[in-house]
Amino acid sequence: MKNKFLFLILIFFLINACQTVKDGLAGNKNRNSDEFLIEKKNPLEIPPEFGELPKPSKKENTASNSEKIDEDLEKLFQNDTITKKSVGKDKSAEDFVLKQIKKN
């Protein structure tokens, strides 16, 4: 009787030590990641306010806007000629940038 009890305890410890037997008895499945598994995604949904368009703002004085654009272009061309003249006088690009920052 004593030998049978000792034999059962020994077998229990040996089986308990085996991880695969333990997983099999517990019902655990393999937890491998399947690299070719394709998960189904939910279909795309349209947002609730998708059909609504923003109200256009009223443009005031479209002629004045075009005049402002023309003035800005003239200023850019004037600054471009000034910068071309001043680039040759500066010793480095750093000095040129610092002078432009001080002007503005």
DAPELIN-V749761 format. One record per backbone hydrogen bond with DSSP energy under -0.5 kcal/mol. NH is the residue of the N-H (numbers start at 1). CO is the residue of the C=O. If there is no record, write none. Layout:
BEGIN
NH_CO, NH_CO
END
This chain:
BEGIN
5_1, 6_2, 7_3, 8_4, 9_5, 10_6, 11_7, 12_8, 13_9, 14_10, 15_11, 16_12, 17_13, 18_14, 18_15, 19_17, 22_18, 23_19, 24_20, 25_21, 26_22, 27_23, 28_23, 34_32, 35_33, 37_34, 39_37, 50_47, 60_58, 61_59, 65_61, 66_62, 67_63, 68_64, 69_65, 70_66, 71_67, 72_68, 73_69, 74_70, 75_71, 76_72, 77_73, 78_74, 79_75, 80_76, 81_77, 82_78, 83_79, 84_80, 85_81, 86_82, 87_83, 88_84, 89_85, 90_86, 96_92, 97_93, 98_94, 99_95, 100_96, 101_97, 102_98, 103_99, 104_100
END
